[in-house]
Amino acid sequence: MSDSILSLSEFKADASRLLDKIRDEPSRIVLTQNGRARAVVEDYAAYQRREQALVMLRLMAQGEADARAGRLTDQGNVFAALRERFQGTSSSDA
């Protein structure tokens, strides 16, 4: 993925074409104001994928921290509790 750097005024002058470009090509646009980076524009689908990846990384880090601290639950107990929870939910929703 490549980054382009544009001033805010350059972006505003050609926003529609630039938005089409980042949709069609994996890229981001770094917008500057008064010579300083102020914002990043990227395709929404790419943003969503990155956010989902960050959530997964956070969950993995939390799981590792739980394991190191000894906060573990037997897999059989977890699945049994989930089955019980979902069976209770589906019968009351019907």
DODO-484036 format. One record per atom (N, C-alpha, C): x, y, z. Coordinates in steps of 0.001 Angstrom, whole numbers, plus 500000, padded with zeros to 6 digits. Layout:
<rs>
XYZ...
</rs>
This chain:
<rs>
500860498823500000500000500000500000500896501227500000500575502153499135501393503356499044500646504559499612501395505517500080500827506754500612501189507907499695500218508762499437500473510013498736500336511132499758501085512180499571500998513337500467500502514514499644499387515089500092498779516232499399498376517286500417498383518512499970497841519567500833496318519436500826495712519958501857494255519919501946493621520624500751494185521735500319493607522449499172493742521637497883494864520918497709495001520052496532493951518950496557493732518379497742492734517319497872491339517848497563490996518992498125489661519556497894489423519838496421490437520264495704490293520607494286490016519379493425490416518187493891490283516986493068489751515806493884488929516086494878488501515074495846487806513881495202486889514114494285486129513012493695487050512019492984487965512510492171488893511623491462489814510898492431490284511596493443491190510991494413490488509901495219489225510123495566488472509093496287488271507858495411488000508073494122487890506938493200489212506182493130490314506918493117491637506299493022491934505419494230491647505899495429491946505081496609490984503908496743489808504005496122488896502861496097489445501786495167489996502194494027490448501255493001491860500723493239492696501470493910494080501077494179494311501120495690494959500108496231495219500158497677496217501271498007495708502362498506496568503488498863495888504347499914496656505229500470496147506221501423496654507572500973495942508602501396496380509962501115496574510669502454497773511151502670498074511933503864497812513392503492496915514025504217496579515424503964497378516318504902497927517370504316498692518319505119497964519653505179498200520353506260497660521701506439498779522525507060499096523623506419500214524463506866501514523658506971501696522724506024502926521952505968503036520799506939502001520534507717502030519449508702500957518420508388501280517158508594500295516090508385499135516292509354497909516266508822496721516508509656495714515375509626495643514626508505494634513572508394495077512565507350494439511396507404494689510351506416493349509953505820493306509840504497492102509407503792492413508045503186491533507082503419491712505764502832490357505164502513490371504125501692489144503427501333488495502853502599487179502951502678486476502508503883486631501008504121486601500205503054486763498751503209488144498430503789489178499137503346490524498927503893490571499331505367489900500419505696489825500871507090489157499799507961488045499246507476487341498213508236488207496980508450488920496550507400489802495381507542490883495630508583491456496822508574492502497135509546491932497169510969490765497748511118490137497799512453489826496388512957489337495511512080489062494128512480490347493407512877491417493659512147492699493050512489493175493541513855492995494816514141493388495352515446492577494732516578491296494521516348490453493874517363490977492466517637491297491723516571491824490376516751493151490391517517494022491344517201495287491447517926495070491751519404494118492632519684493808492943521093493290491707521822492421490935521152491886489714521766493003488705522023493913488574521058495035487653521238495917488088522404496201489380522501497027489891523596496335489664524939495022489884524977494285489660526224494298488182526590494136487313525596494187485873525849495536485436526387496601485962525800497945485623526289498156486133527715497673487321527995497803487863529353497004487014530341495803486600529947494988485731530806495697484407531066496284483814530019496982482536530182498176482686531116498951483767530948500110484000531830499674484185533282498506484796533472498025485055534840497264483857535408497137482793534625496454481606535120494945481686535056494413482652534328492957482783534186492517481915533003492411480619533270492096479641532229490812478908532564490095478494531535488880477701531700488961476532530745488573475371531202488574474174530373487681474376529149488163473967527992487434474155526735486055473504526782485951472326527345484661471635527445483649472462528223484101473109529302483201473942530097482740475174529317483650475748528540483301476928527748482221476568526732482428475470525988481458475094524968480128474665525573480162474013526717478925473627527387478135474863527807478833475861528345478162477101528748477593477830527538478334477838526436477824478485525219476595477766524673476654476423524648475480475658524178474263475965525039474456475976526342473353476263527260472808477672527027473706478615526847473294480005526623472510480144525317473018479535524234472343479658522938471033478887522902470960477763523572469701477007523620468665477766524403469079478410525474468157479220526269467693480442525482468574481046524691468233482220523885467287481852522764467577480755522043466753480404520886465360479945521305465212479282522448463881478845522850463018480013523319463610481032523908462827482190524338462536483139523184463367483086522095463145483937520936462075483376520014461792482079520118460871481433519176459446481822519386
</rs>
